[in-house]
Amino acid sequence: MALPATTWAQFDAAHNKEPVGDVTLVIGSVQVQRGEQQLTLSRGASLLVGDNIQTQANGHVHLRFVDGALVSVRPASSLKIVEYRFDKANPSASVVRFQLDQGVVRAISGQAAEAAKDKFRLNTPLAAIGVKGTDFVVESGSGRVNAIVNQGAIILAPIDSQCRADGLGPCNSMSARELSASLRGMALTYSASMANPQILPMGQLKGSELPLVPFVPLADATGVNSGKAQQVQVDSQSVGSSEQILRKASPEGTLVWGRWGNAKDQDTLTIAFRDAMQSRAVTVGDGYYFLFRRESGVVDMLPYDQGMVNFSLQASHATYVDAGNDVRPASVAGGTLGINFSTHDFATTLQLKSSAAADQVLQSSGKVNSTGVFLSGAGPGNVAGALSLDTRQAGYLFSQPSGNGTYRGATTWGR
């Protein structure tokens, strides 16, 4: 059952529960199991204690909680809000408990977890995770649990008589292991066949989806999400003075690359996700890069009478990810982008270089939809991008196989 965003408040009131957060972004098919009812989630929907968020294979959802915590639930995942009590007057008395039955979740701590680390818990069927003020990613499934840390630290312990599932905070059992962001490229992993959790290089996590986020655009040129970018909003106090910089660097109609997480090496293309999302809408993204643009009431914005327009490369950021999932520096040496507004087609090339791999030339083409979002067709080079609403700029993500690894990155273009 799907509910319009305007009726969620009435639905919450009928359940006699106070919302603990809301949905800021929905991609694909996402449902919430609430009591005996299963509802289709949409942007603006509220979140209640007891909700079980379920994403399908094409689904991805971003959640924002009352204390400022951010959670990203990736495709084919199931996350339950077991308990969420935020005491604004006394944050140290807050209690937060999640249950990740399967899939991948990324969590950035809010005031509750920051002030009450001893009362935060994320459980999987196998292990319990406590935090030390953290940005972390957890994967649960196939009899294992894996975790990486972008900022801060986590403590992972097997659920047993010394670490009960109904407990709170980090477990201090003999089997508990800590992972901090200082151990870059490492992951905590545990399975039922292990005596204790282990810290391993990401490249040794066989079959894991943690090291490399699948290249999945957030908007679909064939009509998914009604062809419209999803609007994301954030409270003004979370943006701070950086908004002044954004307005100067990115006036109305231009594009901004936001990053979800810490900046990659030599990345001068992106700004923090919280800053980029202010009064902007996401067009495409791959889990690290997200292309935002300022929206207006215009939906069908392609000028059909312009014919072929050539764009020049303005800025880029690239990396090469090898077979061991190690990220190596790479660069974009040049390229072309042409968009035919009459036929709704695009074609692009990129010259990719890295000391860790052979040089590659990405060649890609495809269709542009009526909102200016474009995706590549068949071929090894993968491209997903969008035009600014004034059609003066464009930006796209790319992915290009090379040897046993892959070039990945993002670009911006101008007329």
Buried (B, 14 or more C-beta within 10 A) or exposed (E): EEBEEEEBEEBBEEEEBEBBBBBBBBBBBBBBBBEEEEBEBBBBBBBBBBBBBBBEEBBBBBBBBBBBBBBBBBBBBBBBBBBBBBBEEEBEEBBBBBBBBBBBBBBBBBBBBBBBBEBBBBBBBBBBBBBBEBBBBBBBBEEBBBBBBBBBBBBBBBBBEBBEBEBBBBBEBEBBBBBBBEBEBBBBBBBEEEEEBEEBBBBBBEEBBBBBBEBBBBBBBEEBBEBBBBBBBBEEEEBEEBEEEBEEEBEEBBBBBBBBBEBBEEBEBBBBBBBBBBBBBBBBBBBBBBBBBBBEEEBEBBEEEEEEBEBEBEBBBBBBBBEEBBBBBBBBBBBBBBBBBEEBBBBBBBBBBBEBBEEBEBBBBBBBBBBBBBBBEEEBBBBBBBBBBBBBBBBBBBBBBBEEBBBBBBBBBBE
